[in-house]
Structure formats: C-alpha cells, structure tokens
Amino acid sequence: MVMLLFGLGDSSKIIIIVLILIFQIIVAVRDAVFNIPSGTYDSIRSLGASRLQIFIHITLPAILPELLTSLRLSLGTALSILFFAEGYGTQYGIGYYILDAWSRIDYIGMYAGIVVISLLGFALFIVIDIFAEVVCKWKH
C-alpha cells in the first residue's frame, strides 16, 4: 500500500520501516516511563522544577538505557524490512542484489550480499553500544 502511494523510491522504504518500528519504540518508551518509581520525582518537584526540567533531569536519563535497547532490537527488524522492501519493485539496493544473485544462481554473490548486510547491522549495533556507553555512564 505504501509503495502504491509513495512510489518505488527510497521514500516508500523509509516510510515502511518507520511505520513498522515506531509503535515498537513507542511501547518501549511508555513502559520505561511507567517503570520509573513515582518517588523519584518528589525531590525535584519540591525544589520547584518545571515540567521540562523534570523531563530533562529525571525522565530522559531514566528511560535512555531502555530506549537504546529498544533501538538495538529495532535495528535487526529494520534491516529485515529493508531487505524485503528492496527485494520487490526496485532494481537497486542490497536486498535487490541478494535476490537477483539468488535468481541468477550466483550463490557467492548472494552470500556476499548477506555478509554485507550482516556487517552493516553489526556496525550499527556497535555504534549504538558506543553511544550508550557515552551517554549512559551511570549504567556501565
């Protein structure tokens, strides 16, 4: 449906990935916020903090580790969706390359594409881990 509305270009692929992943991330953030003990907010409220200050100093640091974990999990899903989105209706991209190599019985090329997409996922996973170590020093 998205490809019919937005065409076969990159925008439809991005929209498909966002539509599938956004709800997964929203639910993870909601659950992380609900898991913050209500007593955590008492001291900062007694000091007269604004809603923005409460969000920046309490809520965001409390949910950030779970948000990054959700992003790590969503990364694998995003690469899978990208593979399938590129496999249909396009003539470029790693998903198309893998399926085209498979259809031409070029198994070396097919596995090379699979290794490339795997290395891309691994590299992005490492980037999120490094980012988590930098911004969530209290968790490590």
N, C-alpha and C positions, 0 to 999 in steps of 0.2 A: 504494500500500500504506500509506504514512504517513497519507494523508488518510482511509483507511478506519479506521485505528487511532486517530488523534487528532482526527478530525473535520475540518470545513472552515474552522476559525477560524485565527487568527494563529499559534497554537502549531504547527500542522502545517506552515505555510510556513517558520517558523523552523527546525523540525527538518529539513525537506528541505534547506534552504540549508546548515545545519551539517553534515549527513551528506555532502553533496557536497563541501564545501570543506575539511573537517577533514583529510582524507587528503592533499590537495594541500599544505596548510600543514605538516603533519607531515613529509612527504617533503622539503620545502624546508628545514625546520629541521634535520632529520637530515643532509642534505647540507652545510648550513652548518657544523654541528658537526664533521663529518668533514673539512672543508677547513681547520680550524684546525691549524696546524703543531704537532706534539707538543712541540717545543722551547719553545713559548710558555708552557707550564705549568711548566717546570723551575724558573725563578727563584722563582715564588710558592710552589711546593712546598718548595723549600729553605728558605724562611722559615717553614715550618710552618703554612701556611694550611689552614683546614678546607675541606671539600668545598663548603660554602655560600659561603665567601669566594672560592674558585676560580670558582664559577659566577657570582657577582655581579661580580667584578672582571675576569675573563678571558672566560669563555664567553659571557655575555649581551652584553657590548659587541661581541664579535666576530661574533655572529650577528644582531644587531639590524638592520643595514642590509639583509641578505638577507631577514630576516623581514618588514620593511616593504615590500620589493619584492614579496614573495610576497603580502602583503595587498593591494597595489595591483592586482596581476593578478587576485586573487580577487574584488576588488570588482566588476569587469565581469561575471564569472561569476555573482556573487551577484545583481546586478541583472537579468541574463537569466533566472536561475532564478525570481526574484521575479515577473517579468513572466509567465512560463508558469504558475507556481503560482497567481497571482491570476486568470489567464485561465480557469481551469477550476474549477467548483464553488463559486465565490464570486460575490457581487454588489457588491463594493466593492474599492477599490484601483486603482492606476494601470494595472495590467495588464488588469483588467476594463474600465476606462474606455476604453483603447485598442481592445480587441477589440469592445466594444459600439459604439463610434463607427464602427469599420470595418464592422460588420454593418449599421448604420443608414445607411451611405454618407455619413457625416459626416466627410469627409476632413480638414477643418480641425480638428475636434475630435481626430481620430486623430493628426494630426501635432503638435497642441498637446501631447497626452499624451506622444508620443515625445520632443518637445523638453524637457518637464518631467523625464522620467526621465533624459534625457541630461544636463541641467543638474544634477540630483541626483548622478549619477555623477561629473561633473566637479568639483562642490563637495566631495564626499567625497575624491576624488583629491587635490585641493588641500590639504584638511585633513591627509591622511596625509603629503604633502610638507612642510608646515609643521612637523608633529610630528617628521618625520625630521630636518629642519634643526635643531630644538631639541635633540633627544636624541642626535643623531649628529654633533656639531660637528666631530669629527676626520675625517669623510668629505667635508666640504664645503670 
